[in-house]
Amino acid sequence: MEATTTILAELEEYLRRGSVTISQFAKDSNMHSGTLSNILHGRRPIAMQQLDRITQAMGHDEGFFYDLYIDNYIIDSSQDWRRIGPLLHRCADLNKLDCIQRIVQHVMDNLLYSPMLFDTAEELFAKDRLAAAALLYEFVAESERSQHSERLALCQYRLFTIALGDNQNENLRAADRFEPFVERLDEVDQLDALKELANTYRSLQRWDKVDELAVKMGRKARIQYDLQHGPHRKSKESHKAPGRPLFFYIAYSDLLRGNVCDELGDYEQALIHKYAYADLGWVKEQGEEVDYWKSLFIEWSEANVYITRLLSGDSKVIEPYANYIDMKKGELTIGLLYILKAANKYQFNVDDILYRFSQDIETNFNELIQGRYSRKLALDRQANLMFEIALYLLYKKDYSNGFRFLLDAVKNFKQINNEKYTLECVTLFERFRKAATQEILDRYQILLLGGTSYEEKDSIALYPH
């Protein structure tokens, strides 16, 4: 198809070559013959739905004429949103990102289109057409003249959430790029944005940032809570609500800060935070969703108090905590992680714990990915668990299983591009290199060089049954 041709010329040639009448083609394309005649004679433009019908009737793939449509009806014609909007949606449905880029580059000179492009991006975001939505958000963000506009901040928020994935370096860049825009969001959107940012820095183990954002989220949530439920509350409720019940953000602030205190070794303060988010008698909200989150915070508090006591060196909680995670399989990975951390720090013997859960580790990880934890946090925790198990076994001189778990840890940390912990794995391997077989050395070399993944049979099963 030559670049100078038109859709009408292609259609006319198709009708002429096949001796197809307008009436017959109208029937084939499920269009009114009068409408088709007006299109062919240039008396009316082709609408998006009509273009798809014509394309199908001519035997072409969906979207075959979209580039020509952009030339004929967007670039060489008046910029009519009645054509641009539907075309953007169809391009997104077919993942024709190059077409979206062409459309937006042409219309963005007219700033009147910026609000409509933003609304379209929001619609695509809601439909999970994330790559297409990201293109529109980028163009809208670039066109915003006011660097303090809420729309610019919302574009940056959406781009942040779209960018998050398994690569920790890219997640860090996305978080650092978005953070300056948080305060420019609507007060309600700020709560969810702060939660997402804190969770991202949590998976990156940037505890200073987690604490800073958790404090900020808790303070803002308390202000909103007092406005809605305090004695001087507004007579009318805000039309906009955050993604979770408002009390959630107050309790979650304590949960995050308790986690930070654990990591920094301040176990006394950690317990204060953990008991706080189980004490929810002050919550005035009601409903099924509220009850769900309240029960979950109480459950999390029970589990996390065990963790703090473990990390502080209390070996008496190992058995009751093991019984707890045996009943709560969704907590198995995080539970074993902290049991192993404590064992490695205080030289606890947890052989019986590893034997007890050896068959559950891999299957539970798959459930963790599909459950209530974010994928990036689940991947990070699984990699850390593999590392802690390897550390424990290697010092117990169980070299076969120890190296097996260490190689799994290397693979997982490289998958999420966590260079810091990949280096820790390398340091641990080199410490025990003399105990490694040639097969283990070869697999290790392949992993570090990024070669073909080694065969993973029996890579998780600690004690074959």
C-alpha positions as CSV (number, residue, x, y, z in Angstrom):
1,M,0.0,0.0,0.0
2,E,1.6,3.3,-1.1
3,A,1.9,6.1,1.5
4,T,-0.1,8.5,-0.8
5,T,-3.1,6.3,-1.2
6,T,-6.4,6.7,0.8
7,I,-8.8,4.3,2.4
8,L,-11.4,5.4,-0.1
9,A,-9.1,4.6,-3.0
10,E,-8.4,1.2,-1.5
11,L,-12.1,0.5,-1.1
12,E,-12.9,1.7,-4.6
13,E,-10.2,-0.6,-6.1
14,Y,-11.6,-3.5,-4.0
15,L,-15.1,-3.0,-5.4
16,R,-13.9,-2.5,-9.0
17,R,-11.5,-5.5,-8.9
18,G,-14.2,-7.8,-7.5
19,S,-17.1,-6.3,-9.4
20,V,-18.8,-5.8,-6.1
21,T,-21.8,-3.4,-6.0
22,I,-22.3,-0.8,-3.2
23,S,-25.4,-2.7,-2.1
24,Q,-23.6,-6.0,-1.9
25,F,-20.7,-4.5,0.1
26,A,-23.1,-2.6,2.3
27,K,-24.7,-6.0,3.1
28,D,-21.3,-7.6,3.7
29,S,-20.1,-4.8,6.0
30,N,-23.5,-4.5,7.8
31,M,-23.8,-0.9,6.8
32,H,-26.6,1.1,5.2
33,S,-26.0,1.5,1.4
34,G,-26.8,5.2,1.5
35,T,-24.2,5.7,4.2
36,L,-21.6,3.7,2.3
37,S,-22.4,5.7,-0.9
38,N,-21.9,9.0,1.0
39,I,-18.6,7.8,2.3
40,L,-17.4,6.7,-1.1
41,H,-18.4,10.1,-2.6
42,G,-16.6,12.0,0.2
43,R,-19.8,13.5,1.5
44,R,-19.1,12.2,5.0
45,P,-16.0,10.9,6.8
46,I,-15.6,7.3,8.0
47,A,-16.5,6.7,11.6
48,M,-14.4,4.3,13.6
49,Q,-17.0,1.6,13.8
50,Q,-17.6,1.9,10.1
51,L,-13.9,1.6,9.4
52,D,-13.7,-1.7,11.4
53,R,-16.7,-3.1,9.4
54,I,-15.2,-2.1,6.1
55,T,-11.8,-3.6,7.1
56,Q,-13.5,-6.9,8.0
57,A,-15.6,-7.1,4.9
58,M,-12.5,-6.5,2.7
59,G,-10.8,-9.5,4.5
60,H,-8.1,-7.6,6.3
61,D,-6.9,-7.9,9.9
62,E,-8.3,-5.6,12.5
63,G,-6.6,-2.3,12.5
64,F,-5.2,-2.8,9.0
65,F,-6.2,0.8,7.9
66,Y,-5.5,2.6,11.1
67,D,-2.3,4.3,9.8
68,L,-4.1,5.4,6.7
69,Y,-7.0,6.6,8.8
70,I,-4.6,8.8,10.8
71,D,-3.2,10.2,7.6
72,N,-6.6,10.7,5.9
73,Y,-8.9,11.8,8.8
74,I,-6.6,13.1,11.6
75,I,-3.5,14.7,9.9
76,D,-5.1,15.8,6.6
77,S,-8.4,16.7,8.0
78,S,-9.9,18.7,10.9
79,Q,-9.1,17.4,14.3
80,D,-12.4,16.0,15.4
81,W,-12.4,14.4,18.8
82,R,-15.4,12.2,17.7
83,R,-12.9,10.4,15.5
84,I,-9.8,10.8,17.7
85,G,-11.2,9.4,20.9
86,P,-12.7,6.2,19.5
87,L,-9.5,5.7,17.4
88,L,-7.3,5.9,20.5
89,H,-9.5,3.3,22.3
90,R,-9.3,0.9,19.3
91,C,-5.5,1.3,19.0
92,A,-5.2,0.6,22.7
93,D,-7.4,-2.5,22.3
94,L,-5.1,-3.8,19.5
95,N,-1.9,-2.6,21.2
96,K,-1.0,-0.3,18.3
97,L,1.2,2.0,20.4
98,D,2.9,3.5,17.3
99,C,-0.4,4.7,16.1
100,I,-1.3,6.2,19.4
101,Q,2.0,8.0,19.4
102,R,1.4,9.4,15.9
103,I,-2.1,10.7,16.9
104,V,-1.0,12.3,20.1
105,Q,2.1,14.0,18.6
106,H,-0.2,15.6,16.0
107,V,-2.9,16.9,18.3
108,M,-0.8,17.9,21.3
109,D,-0.1,21.3,19.7
110,N,-3.7,22.1,20.6
111,L,-3.7,22.4,24.4
112,L,-7.5,22.1,24.4
113,Y,-7.0,18.4,23.8
114,S,-5.0,17.9,27.0
115,P,-8.0,17.3,29.3
116,M,-9.6,14.9,26.8
117,L,-6.4,13.0,26.4
118,F,-6.1,12.8,30.2
119,D,-9.7,11.5,30.5
120,T,-9.0,8.9,27.8
121,A,-5.8,7.8,29.6
122,E,-7.9,7.3,32.8
123,E,-10.4,5.2,30.9
124,L,-7.6,3.1,29.4
125,F,-6.0,2.8,32.8
126,A,-9.3,1.5,34.3
127,K,-9.4,-1.1,31.4
128,D,-5.9,-2.3,32.2
129,R,-4.5,-1.0,28.8
130,L,-1.5,0.2,30.7
131,A,1.1,0.7,27.9
132,A,-1.4,2.8,25.9
133,A,-2.4,4.8,29.0
134,A,1.2,5.5,29.9
135,L,1.8,7.1,26.4
136,L,-1.1,9.5,27.0
137,Y,-0.1,10.3,30.6
138,E,3.4,11.1,29.3
139,F,2.2,13.5,26.6
140,V,-0.3,15.2,29.0
141,A,2.4,15.6,31.6
142,E,4.8,17.2,29.1
143,S,2.0,19.6,27.9
144,E,1.1,20.8,31.4
145,R,2.2,24.4,31.7
146,S,1.5,24.6,35.4
147,Q,4.1,22.4,37.2
148,H,1.9,22.5,40.3
149,S,-1.3,21.3,38.7
150,E,-3.2,18.3,40.2
151,R,-3.6,16.8,36.7
152,L,0.2,16.7,36.3
153,A,0.6,15.1,39.7
154,L,-2.1,12.5,38.9
155,C,-0.3,11.7,35.6
156,Q,2.9,11.1,37.5
157,Y,1.1,8.9,40.0
158,R,-0.3,6.7,37.3
159,L,3.0,6.5,35.5
160,F,4.6,5.4,38.8
161,T,2.1,2.6,39.4
162,I,2.4,1.5,35.7
163,A,6.2,1.4,36.0
164,L,6.4,-0.9,39.0
165,G,7.6,-4.4,38.2
166,D,10.1,-7.0,39.2
167,N,13.2,-4.9,38.5
168,Q,14.1,-3.2,41.8
169,N,16.4,-0.6,40.2
170,E,13.6,0.6,37.9
171,N,11.2,0.6,40.9
172,L,13.6,2.9,42.8
173,R,13.8,5.3,39.8
174,A,10.0,5.3,39.5
175,A,9.6,6.0,43.2
176,D,12.2,8.8,43.2
177,R,10.7,10.4,40.1
178,F,7.1,10.4,41.5
179,E,7.7,11.3,45.2
180,P,8.0,15.1,44.6
181,F,4.5,15.1,43.1
182,V,2.7,13.5,46.0
183,E,1.8,16.8,47.8
184,R,0.2,18.1,44.6
185,L,-2.4,15.4,44.5
186,D,-5.9,15.6,46.0
187,E,-5.8,15.0,49.7
188,V,-7.6,11.7,49.4
189,D,-5.3,10.5,46.5
190,Q,-2.3,11.3,48.7
191,L,-3.2,8.5,51.1
192,D,-3.1,5.8,48.5
193,A,0.0,7.4,46.8
194,L,1.9,7.4,50.1
195,K,0.9,3.8,50.8
196,E,2.1,2.7,47.4
197,L,5.4,4.7,47.7
198,A,6.0,3.3,51.2
199,N,5.4,-0.3,50.0
200,T,7.8,0.2,47.2
201,Y,10.6,1.6,49.4
202,R,9.8,-1.3,51.8
203,S,10.5,-3.9,49.1
204,L,13.7,-1.9,48.4
205,Q,14.5,-2.0,52.2
206,R,14.9,1.8,52.3
207,W,13.7,1.9,55.9
208,D,14.4,5.7,56.3
209,K,12.0,6.4,53.5
210,V,9.4,3.9,54.7
211,D,9.3,5.6,58.1
212,E,9.1,9.1,56.7
213,L,6.2,8.2,54.4
214,A,4.4,6.1,57.0
215,V,4.5,9.1,59.4
216,K,3.2,11.4,56.7
217,M,0.4,9.0,55.7
218,G,-0.7,8.5,59.3
219,R,-0.7,12.2,60.0
220,K,-2.7,13.0,56.9
221,A,-5.2,10.2,57.6
222,R,-5.8,11.3,61.1
223,I,-6.6,14.8,59.9
224,Q,-9.1,13.4,57.4
225,Y,-10.5,11.1,60.0
226,D,-11.1,14.0,62.4
227,L,-12.8,16.0,59.7
228,Q,-15.2,13.2,58.9
229,H,-15.8,11.6,62.3
230,G,-14.7,14.2,64.9
231,P,-17.0,16.4,66.9
232,H,-16.5,19.3,64.5
233,R,-16.9,17.1,61.4
234,K,-18.2,18.6,58.1
235,S,-22.0,18.4,57.6
236,K,-21.5,16.7,54.2
237,E,-19.2,13.9,53.5
238,S,-16.6,14.3,50.7
239,H,-17.7,12.9,47.4
240,K,-14.3,11.3,46.9
241,A,-13.1,8.3,49.1
242,P,-9.7,6.6,49.2
243,G,-9.2,3.1,48.0
244,R,-9.6,1.6,51.5
245,P,-11.6,2.6,54.6
246,L,-10.0,5.7,56.1
247,F,-9.0,4.0,59.4
248,F,-6.9,1.6,57.3
249,Y,-4.2,4.3,56.6
250,I,-3.9,5.1,60.3
251,A,-3.5,1.5,61.2
252,Y,-1.2,0.8,58.2
253,S,1.1,3.6,59.3
254,D,1.7,1.8,62.6
255,L,2.2,-1.5,60.7
256,L,4.9,0.0,58.5
257,R,6.6,1.8,61.4
258,G,6.6,-1.4,63.4
259,N,8.3,-3.1,60.5
260,V,10.9,-0.3,60.3
261,C,11.6,-0.6,64.1
262,D,12.1,-4.4,63.7
263,E,14.7,-3.8,60.9
264,L,16.5,-1.2,63.0
265,G,16.5,-3.3,66.1
266,D,14.2,-1.1,68.2
267,Y,12.1,-3.9,69.4
268,E,10.4,-2.1,72.3
269,Q,9.1,0.6,70.0
270,A,8.1,-2.0,67.4
271,L,5.8,-3.7,69.9
272,I,4.1,-0.3,70.7
273,H,3.2,0.1,67.0
274,K,2.1,-3.5,66.7
275,Y,-0.2,-3.4,69.6
276,A,-1.6,-0.1,68.4
277,Y,-2.9,-1.4,65.1
278,A,-4.7,-4.3,66.9
279,D,-6.4,-1.8,69.2
280,L,-9.2,-0.6,66.9
281,G,-11.9,0.3,69.4
282,W,-11.8,3.9,68.2
283,V,-12.9,3.1,64.6
284,K,-16.3,4.6,63.9
285,E,-16.7,3.3,60.3
286,Q,-18.9,0.3,59.8
287,G,-19.6,-2.2,57.1
288,E,-18.3,-5.5,55.7
289,E,-15.1,-4.0,54.2
290,V,-14.3,-2.3,57.5
291,D,-14.8,-5.6,59.4
292,Y,-12.5,-7.4,56.9
293,W,-9.6,-5.0,57.4
294,K,-10.1,-4.8,61.2
295,S,-9.9,-8.6,61.5
296,L,-6.8,-8.6,59.2
297,F,-5.0,-6.0,61.3
298,I,-5.6,-8.0,64.4
299,E,-4.3,-11.1,62.7
300,W,-1.2,-9.2,61.4
301,S,-0.6,-7.8,64.9
302,E,-0.5,-11.3,66.4
303,A,1.9,-12.6,63.8
304,N,4.1,-9.5,63.9
305,V,4.4,-9.6,67.7
306,Y,5.8,-13.1,67.3
307,I,8.3,-11.7,64.8
308,T,9.5,-8.9,67.1
309,R,10.0,-11.3,70.0
310,L,11.9,-13.7,67.7
311,L,14.2,-10.9,66.4
312,S,14.8,-9.8,70.0
313,G,16.2,-13.3,70.8
314,D,13.2,-15.0,72.5
315,S,13.5,-18.6,71.4
316,K,10.3,-19.6,73.4
317,V,8.1,-18.2,70.6
318,I,9.6,-20.4,67.8
319,E,7.3,-23.3,68.4
320,P,4.0,-21.3,68.9
321,Y,4.9,-19.1,65.9
322,A,5.6,-22.2,63.8
323,N,2.1,-23.5,64.8
324,Y,0.6,-20.2,63.8
325,I,2.1,-20.1,60.3
326,D,1.1,-23.8,59.9
327,M,-2.5,-22.7,60.2
328,K,-2.0,-19.5,58.2
329,K,-0.3,-20.7,55.1
330,G,-0.4,-17.3,53.5
331,E,2.1,-16.2,56.2
332,L,4.4,-19.1,55.7
333,T,7.1,-17.4,53.6
334,I,7.4,-14.3,55.8
335,G,7.2,-16.5,58.9
336,L,10.0,-18.8,57.9
337,L,12.0,-15.8,56.8
338,Y,12.0,-14.3,60.3
339,I,12.5,-17.7,62.0
340,L,15.6,-18.2,59.9
341,K,16.8,-14.6,60.5
342,A,16.5,-15.2,64.3
343,A,18.2,-18.6,64.0
344,N,21.1,-17.1,62.1
345,K,21.5,-14.2,64.5
346,Y,21.2,-16.1,67.7
347,Q,22.4,-19.6,66.6
348,F,19.0,-21.2,67.3
349,N,18.6,-24.8,66.1
350,V,15.5,-24.9,63.7
351,D,16.2,-28.2,61.9
352,D,12.8,-29.5,62.9
353,I,11.1,-26.4,61.6
354,L,12.8,-26.7,58.2
355,Y,11.9,-30.4,58.0
356,R,8.3,-29.6,59.0
357,F,7.8,-27.1,56.2
358,S,10.2,-28.3,53.5
359,Q,7.4,-29.4,51.1
360,D,5.4,-26.2,51.5
361,I,8.0,-23.6,50.6
362,E,7.7,-23.6,46.8
363,T,3.9,-24.1,46.7
364,N,3.4,-21.4,49.3
365,F,5.4,-18.9,47.2
366,N,3.0,-19.4,44.3
367,E,0.1,-18.6,46.6
368,L,2.0,-15.6,48.0
369,I,2.3,-14.1,44.5
370,Q,-1.4,-14.5,43.9
371,G,-2.5,-13.4,47.4
372,R,-2.7,-10.1,49.2
373,Y,1.0,-9.2,49.0
374,S,2.3,-7.2,46.0
375,R,4.4,-9.2,43.6
376,K,7.5,-7.1,44.1
377,L,7.3,-7.6,47.9
378,A,6.6,-11.4,47.5
379,L,9.6,-11.8,45.2
380,D,11.8,-10.0,47.6
381,R,10.7,-12.0,50.6
382,Q,11.1,-15.3,48.7
383,A,14.7,-14.4,47.7
384,N,15.5,-13.4,51.2
385,L,14.1,-16.6,52.6
386,M,16.3,-18.6,50.2
387,F,19.3,-16.7,51.3
388,E,18.6,-17.1,55.0
389,I,18.0,-20.9,54.6
390,A,21.3,-21.1,52.6
391,L,23.2,-19.2,55.4
392,Y,21.8,-21.5,58.1
393,L,22.5,-24.8,56.2
394,L,26.0,-23.8,55.1
395,Y,27.1,-23.0,58.7
396,K,25.6,-26.3,59.7
397,K,27.9,-27.9,57.0
398,D,24.9,-29.2,55.0
399,Y,26.7,-28.0,51.8
400,S,24.5,-29.9,49.3
401,N,21.3,-28.2,50.4
402,G,23.0,-25.0,51.4
403,F,24.4,-24.3,48.0
404,R,21.2,-25.4,46.3
405,F,19.3,-22.7,48.2
406,L,22.0,-20.2,47.7
407,L,21.8,-20.6,43.9
408,D,18.1,-20.2,44.1
409,A,18.7,-16.9,46.1
410,V,21.2,-15.7,43.4
411,K,18.7,-16.4,40.7
412,N,15.8,-14.7,42.5
413,F,17.8,-11.6,43.4
414,K,19.1,-11.3,39.8
415,Q,15.5,-11.6,38.6
416,I,14.4,-8.6,40.6
417,N,17.8,-6.8,39.9
418,N,18.7,-6.5,43.6
419,E,22.4,-5.9,43.2
420,K,23.0,-5.4,47.0
421,Y,21.7,-8.9,47.9
422,T,23.2,-10.5,44.9
423,L,26.6,-9.3,46.1
424,E,25.8,-10.7,49.6
425,C,25.1,-14.1,48.0
426,V,28.4,-13.9,46.1
427,T,30.2,-13.1,49.4
428,L,28.6,-16.1,51.1
429,F,29.4,-18.4,48.2
430,E,33.0,-17.3,48.2
431,R,33.2,-18.0,51.9
432,F,32.3,-21.6,51.4
433,R,33.7,-22.1,47.9
434,K,36.1,-24.8,48.9
435,A,33.1,-27.0,49.9
436,A,31.4,-26.7,46.6
437,T,31.4,-29.5,44.0
438,Q,32.4,-28.9,40.4
439,E,28.7,-29.1,39.4
440,I,27.7,-26.4,41.9
441,L,30.7,-24.2,40.7
442,D,29.5,-24.6,37.1
443,R,25.9,-23.7,38.0
444,Y,27.1,-20.7,40.0
445,Q,29.2,-19.5,37.0
446,I,26.3,-19.8,34.6
447,L,24.0,-17.8,37.0
448,L,26.5,-15.0,37.4
449,L,27.3,-14.7,33.7
450,G,23.6,-14.7,32.9
451,G,23.7,-17.8,30.9
452,T,21.0,-20.5,30.4
453,S,19.3,-21.3,33.7
454,Y,20.4,-24.5,35.3
455,E,18.2,-27.5,35.7
456,E,16.2,-27.0,38.8
457,K,15.1,-30.4,39.8
458,D,14.9,-30.9,43.6
459,S,16.0,-27.2,44.0
460,I,13.5,-26.5,46.7
461,A,12.8,-29.8,48.4
462,L,15.0,-29.6,51.5
463,Y,14.4,-33.1,52.8
464,P,13.2,-35.5,50.1
465,H,10.3,-37.7,51.3
